[in-house]
């Protein structure tokens, strides 16, 4: 188990070094990359889709928003509800991530 954690940590460090995003932020960008979706994602949609807890989703959303990778908007029907979409910078970063792939450690390749 220790080796898996070390491999994930190594992968995340490389992702941060190359693209300045954590593993969870990259997962969030991929989650929000839904061109055919008519309605933006709520925090609970993101939580459900990524498998992150509500509190962890909130932290990742704040972090990605601070990096200007996502944009937040108020719901039109319920002004208390927040929705999230990729910003232009987030779309560009996601293209970079897809184009310039980070090397996956051998141990993780075996698991995938």
Residue pairs with C-beta under 8 A, 6 or more apart in sequence:
3 107
4 107
4 108
4 111
7 105
7 106
7 107
7 108
8 23
8 108
10 105
11 23
11 102
11 104
11 105
11 108
12 22
12 23
14 102
14 103
15 21
15 22
15 23
15 26
15 97
15 102
16 22
18 100
18 102
19 26
19 93
19 96
19 97
19 100
19 102
20 67
20 93
21 29
21 64
21 67
21 69
21 93
21 97
22 60
22 63
24 50
24 52
24 56
24 60
25 60
25 63
25 64
25 67
25 69
26 97
27 50
28 46
28 50
28 60
28 61
28 64
28 69
28 70
29 64
29 69
29 70
29 86
29 90
29 93
29 94
29 97
30 94
31 41
31 46
31 49
31 50
32 41
32 46
32 70
32 84
32 85
32 86
32 90
33 86
33 91
33 94
34 41
39 83
40 73
40 83
40 84
40 85
41 49
41 83
41 84
41 85
42 75
42 81
42 82
42 83
42 84
43 54
43 57
43 58
43 61
43 82
43 84
44 54
46 52
46 57
46 61
46 84
47 53
47 54
47 57
50 57
52 60
61 70
61 72
61 84
64 70
64 90
65 71
65 72
67 89
68 87
68 89
68 90
69 86
69 87
69 89
69 90
69 93
70 84
70 85
70 86
70 87
70 90
71 84
71 85
71 86
71 87
72 82
72 83
72 84
73 82
73 83
73 84
73 85
74 81
74 82
74 83
75 81
75 82
75 83
86 94
104 112
